[in-house]
Amino acid sequence: MDLFGGKIDWNYTITDMPSGHAGLIQFQLGDMTLAAISAGPYFKLNESMSLMVNVASKDDVRRLY
């Protein structure tokens, strides 16, 4: 996680879900706090990923976009 000054805040596994275990993680990249969740056993690994970033204003959207 050294890339972009990143660090992991927490990592949690939810057990006994109908589709199996689910993994949750919150991490930092630069000055952004991000979270991710695993898609369970039905997920087919590929090169894509999606990020959802919460912002306070349209100016923040413009700056990040």
C-alpha positions in Angstrom: 0.0 0.0 0.0 3.0 2.3 -0.3 1.6 3.4 -3.7 0.2 6.9 -3.4 1.0 7.1 0.3 -1.7 4.5 0.9 -2.5 2.5 4.1 -5.1 0.0 5.2 -7.4 1.3 8.0 -9.3 -1.9 8.6 -10.1 -5.3 7.1 -13.1 -7.4 8.1 -14.6 -10.7 7.1 -18.3 -11.4 7.4 -18.9 -15.1 7.9 -21.8 -17.4 7.3 -23.4 -15.4 4.5 -25.7 -17.3 2.0 -23.1 -17.0 -0.8 -20.1 -17.6 1.5 -17.8 -15.2 3.3 -17.6 -11.5 2.4 -14.6 -9.3 2.8 -14.7 -5.6 3.6 -11.7 -3.2 3.7 -11.3 0.5 4.2 -8.1 2.1 3.0 -6.4 5.4 2.2 -5.0 6.4 -1.2 -3.5 9.9 -1.0 -6.0 12.0 0.8 -9.0 9.8 -0.1 -10.7 7.3 2.1 -11.9 4.3 0.1 -13.8 1.1 0.9 -14.1 -2.2 -1.0 -16.2 -5.3 -0.6 -15.5 -8.7 -2.1 -18.2 -10.1 -4.5 -18.2 -13.6 -3.1 -17.6 -16.9 -4.8 -19.6 -16.0 -7.9 -17.2 -13.2 -9.0 -15.1 -13.9 -12.0 -11.7 -12.2 -11.7 -11.0 -9.6 -14.4 -8.9 -6.5 -15.0 -11.7 -4.0 -14.1 -12.6 -2.3 -10.9 -15.0 0.4 -9.8 -14.4 3.1 -7.3 -17.1 5.1 -5.5 -15.9 8.4 -4.1 -18.1 10.5 -1.8 -17.5 14.3 -2.3 -19.0 17.4 -0.7 -19.5 19.6 -3.7 -19.5 19.8 -7.5 -16.1 21.5 -7.3 -14.7 18.3 -5.7 -16.2 16.3 -8.6 -14.6 18.6 -11.1 -11.2 18.4 -9.3 -11.2 14.6 -9.2 -12.6 14.1 -12.7 
